[in-house]
Amino acid sequence: MHLHSLFIWLISLASIVCMLLRPRGIPEYVWICSGAAMLVIARLLAPHAALNAVLKGVDIYLFLFGMMVLAELARDEGVFDWIADVAMRHAGGSSARLFLLIYLTGTVVTALLSNDATAVVLTPAVLATVRRAQLSPKPYLFICAFIANAASFLLPISNPANLVIYGRQLPPLGVWVRIFLVPSLVAIVTTYVLLRFLSRRDLQKHYEPRTSPVELTGRGRMALAGLVLSAIALIARSAYGADLGLPTALAGVATVMFVAVKDRAVPMKVARDVTWSVLFLVAGLFVIVEAMSQAGLLQLGLTGIGWILPKPHAVADLSSAFGVAIISNLMNNLPVALASGAALQHLGNLPSLSHAVLLGVDLGPNLSVTGSLATILWLIALRREGIEITATEFLKAGIVIMPVSLLLSVLVQSLLK
């Protein structure tokens, strides 16, 4: 390996490791953006190459912007608090039934608003609900993390990584549903059964339902209506396999303006509360992956695909999915999705392999707290609420849940070809 490539690998991997470990509590995006800037300043990556890498992510930035705005608006207007309260009252005092209802809520939020929304805005609402019911919060909080990944390939809009892997070759909605609906349902059901089993002792308790329900305000109802209409529009858009970034951003802005008719302070409130650093984090990752590709990452990916292709379909699919899943847990699934997407798009039409890789990227991170951006955002949301869930606690659940759900999903997908 040339010295030039060696320095690229050292800086890039150090940046990713620091993103995952957060030394001194410094935010994730600072480490990634610093690493990207260092690569350019040290002339290890040409400025025009870095700019081109950033521009490759425009559709992703617009998608994330729209989804974050929609989710933050719903949070500010109490939509998620209201949904969680409805679940608590319909559970009738049964913690096990509440567990199921929150799981179903997380599935719908992930499918329609992306896994990041489930991690960021549903988590505080769920925590507030179980605190009011005086229940052990961890089983319900684990729902928000695990379903955020398990349901993230139910629809194309359920995970930004889906857009990264397929790029402009994103399958239309009808094709997507035919490919991923059954494997996704298998992952969702398997994750529920295993998580329910691991939480069985905490779910034997009963609680007193609230006598006074959380009321949804007029602005809250407008926000909910805007969310529903936006979700319908995005699903319709994805039916034609069109880019989702710009429509998602426009849907977010339009919904905010719709609610702002009642309260002109809403746009500023949403703008203040959105986690804008996520956009810088993703842009920095695009730059780092571009540098690593020039330093041999793309060739490594192509070599791996070349080794897998001659294998029988089931073996190739399982090798791809589990290989990508393991790497995602070591260095986060977003850079892995970027690198995998680049390699797959370089080779052209490899639909079967692309589908298996997507399962590994989306579902694989349910093993560790650093596996996906959604899980990292979930941890950040918990820290804000004064809750600490250790990597060991997550791993104890993930090591049971992830391999089984990924294995069954990949096998089902292979059988349905």
N, C-alpha and C positions, 0 to 999 in steps of 0.2 A: 504493500500500500504506500502511495506517495505521501510525503510529509504534508502536502496541501490537503489531501483527503483525510489524513489522520487528524489534523486540527479541526476540520469540519465535524468529524464524528465526535471528538472530545467535547467541543463547545455545544453541539446539538444535544448529545446525551446528557451532559451536565445540566443543561437548561431544562430538559424534560424531567430529570430526577429531582431537581429543585422545585419544579412545578408540583410534583407529586408529594414531596416531603415538606414544602413550605418552611424552610429554615427561617428562624426568627419571626415567624408569622407573616412574612412578606407575601402579598397576594400572588396567585399563580401567574396572572398576566404579566407581572413585572419581570419575572424570571424568563418567560418565553420571549417577550419583546426585547429584553436586554440581550438574550442570546442571538436573536435575529439581527439586532443592530450591530452586535460584535462581529458577526459573520461578514457584514457589509463593510464595516469600518476597517477590519483586518484584510479586506480585499480577497476574502475566501469565496465570496459570492458577489458577482457584478451587480451594481445598483439597478441596471435595467432588468436583470434576471429576478431580483428581489421584488421590483415593482410589478413585473409580469406575474409573479407568484401571488402577490397580494390581489391583483385584479382577477385572478382565476376564481377567487372566492366571493365575487360580488353577489351572485345569486344566493349563496349561503348567508352572507351578512344581511341581505334584505329579508330573507326568510326568518333569521333569528330576531331581527329588529321587529318584524311584524308580530311574531309569536310572543316576544317579551312584552311588547306594548299591550297586546290583548290580555295576556296573563296578569300583568301588573294592574291593568284597569279593573279586571275582575276581582283581584285581591283588594284593591283600594275601596271598591264599592261593596265589599262584603259578600260577594257571590259565593266564594269558596267556604266562608264561615257558614253561610246559609245552607249550602249543600251538605256540609258535614253535620250541621245540626239536624237537618231532615233525616239523614242516615241514623243519627243517634236516637231520634224519637221513634222512627219506624222499627228500630231494633227491639223495642219493647223491653229494655232492661237486660237483654241477653248480650253478653260481651262477644260470644261466638257469632251471633247474627250481625252485630255491629262490625266485626272483623270482615265478614263477607260483604256487607254493604259498602264499606270503605274500599275494599279491594275492587269491587265493581266500579265505584266512582273513579278510582285511580286508573282503571282500564280505559274508561271513556275519556277522561281528561288527557291521558297519554295519546290516545288515538287521534283526538281532535285538536289538541293544543300542543302536542309534542311532549317528549319525556322530560325536557327541561322545565316545563310548566308544572308538571307533577312534582318534581323535586323542589322547586323554588317556592311555589305559592300554595300547593295543596298541603305540604308538610306542616306549616304553622297552623293552618286551619284544623288539621287532624289532631295536632298536639293540644290545641285549645279545647277541642271537643272531649278528648279522653281525660284531660285534666278536670274538666267540669264533671265528668262521670266518675272521677276518682278511680281510674283504672291504670294499670301498669302501661306506660306509653310505648315501650319499645316494640312490642309485636305490631302495633298499628303504624309506628314510624318505619319499621322494616318494610311494610307494604309499599310505602311511597317510594322507597329505593328500588325494591325488586320488581314491582310492576312497571316502573319507569323504563326498565330495560326489557322486561319480558313482553310488554305490549308495544314495543317501539318499532315493530315491523308489520303491525296490523294494517297501517295505511302508509303511503309514501310520505305524508306530512307528519308522521309520528316521531321522526328522529332526523335531525339534520345530517347525520351520518349516511342516511339513505341517499340523500342528494349528492353527497361527496363521492360515494362509491360508483354510482351510475352516471353522474354528470349529466350531459345532454342526452344520454341514452336511457334515462329513467323510463321504465315501462309505464304505459297508460294504466289508469286505474283498473280497468277490467282485467288486463293481463296481470297486474300486480295482485289483485284479489285471487285470481286463479292459482297463482304461484304460492302466495304466502298466507292466505286465509287459514287453511287447515293447520300448517305448521305453527302459525301464530296462536291459534286456539289451543293447540297442544301445549305450547310453552306457557300460556296463561293458566291453563287448568293445572298443569304439572307443578308450576311454581306455587299456585294457591294450595294444592294438597300438601306439598312438602312444608311450606311455610306454616300452614295451619297445624300440621303434625308437630313441628318444632315448638309452636307456641301453645300447645294444648293445655298446659298447666295454668297459664295466665288467662285462658279463655273459659274457665269454669266459673268465673265470678259473675255476679249480677249487680246491676246498678239501678239507681232511681232515675227514671227519665225526667228531663226538665219539664216543668209545668208551663213555663213561659217560653215559647219558641222564639228563635232569632227571626226578626222581621226583615224582609228584603225591601229596601227603600225604592222610591221611584227611579232614582238614578241606577240603583242596582238592577232593577228590572230592565231598564234600557240597556245596561251593559250586558246582561244575560242575553237579551234579544240580539244585540250586535254580535256577540260571540257565536250564537247559533247560526245566524245568517252568514257570518264570515266562514264558519266551518263548512256550511253547505256550499258556498261559493268556491272554496279551496278544493273540496272533494270533487265538485263538478269540473274545475280546472284540471285537476290531476287525471280526470277521465280521458283527457285528450293527450296526456303525456307532455304537457307544456311546462315551461319553467314555472316554479312556484314562488320564487323570491319576491319579485315585484308585486304580484297579486296579494301576497301575504302582508307585505309592507303597507300597501294601499288599504287593505282590509283593516289593519291595525289603526292607521291614521283616521280612516272613515268612522270607525267605531268610537274612537276618542272624541272626534268632532260631534258625533251624534249625541253622546252623553254630555258634551260641553254645552249643549243648548240649555241644559238645566243648571249647569254650574261651570262658569268660565274658568274656574281655577283648576279644573280637571287636567287639561293638557300639561300644565306646569307640574302638577303633583305626580303624574305618571312619568314625566321626563326625569323628575328628581329621583324616583324610586327604582327605575329600570337599572339593571346591572350592566351598564355599558361596557365594562371591562371585558365581558365575554367576547365582544366583537374584536377587541385588540388581541385577546388571547388566540382567537381563531386565525386572525391575519398573521400573527407571529408564527403560528404553527405551519401555515402555508409556506412561509419563507424558509423555516427550518427544514421542512420536508423537501423543498426544492433543492436546498443545499445538499442534503443527505442523498438525494437522488443523483445529483451530479457526482457525489463522492462514492457511488456504488450501490446505494440502496435500491434503485430501480433494477439494476442488474441482479441483485440478490433476489428480488421479488420474481423476476423473470425466470431465474434459475429454479426457484422453488416451484413455480407453476409448471415449468418444463418437467420437473421430477414427478409432479402429481398427475399430469395429463394422461400418461399411458396407463395409469392404474384403473381397475374396475370402477364404475361410477360410484358405488356406495363407499368404497375405500377412499376415492379421490375427494368426495364430498366431506366425509368425516375428517380426513387429514386436513383439508382446507379449513373447515370450520373450527376444529379444535386447535390447530396451529395458530390461526389468527386470534382465537380466544385467549390462548396462553400469552401471546405477545401483547395483546391489548391490556391484560392485567399487569404486565411488567412495565409498559410505557404509555398507557392510556389509549383508548380506542380511536380517538380522533386523529392523531398522527398515523395510526395504523390504517384507518380508513382512507386517509389521503394517499398514503403510499400504495395500498392495495388497489385503490381506484385508478391511480396513475398506471400501475403495471397492467391491470386488466384492460384499460382503455388503449394502452400501447399495443396489446396483442389483438385487439379487435373483438369480434363476436364470440365470447365464451360464456353464454348465459348460465349454464349449469354451475360453473365454477363461481360466477358472480353471485348467484343465489346462496351458495354455501358460505362464501366469504361474508356476505351480509349477515347471515345468521350468527356467525362467529363474532363479528364486530358489534352487533346489537345485543345479543343475548350473553355472549361470553363474559362481559364485565360484571355480571352478577356474582363473581367470585371474590372481588376485592373492592375496597373503598376507593381505590385510585383507578379503577378500570374504565370509567366513563366520565364524561363531563357532567352528565346528569347526577351521578353519585357524588362527585366533588361538590356540586352546587347544593345537593341535599345535606352534606356535612356542614357547609357554610350556613345554610338555613338553620340547622340544629344548633350551631354555635351561637347564633344570634339569640336563640331561645334558652341558652344556658344548659343545653343537653350535650353530653359527650358520649358517642358510641365509638369504641375502639376498633382498630383494624382487626384485632383478634376476634371480637364479638361478631363482626360482619363475616369474617372468614369461616367461623364455625357454622353459620347458616349457609353461606355461599358454597362451601365445599360439598354440601349435601344437595343443594338446589340446582346450581348451574350445570354440573356435568350431566345429570339426569335429564333436565329439560332440554339442553342442547342436543344430547344424543337422540332423544325421541323426536325432536323437531326435524333434525337432519334426516333421520331414517324415514320419517313420514314424507318429507319433501322428495327424497329419492324414490320412494315407492309411487308417488303421484306423477312422476315424469311420463 
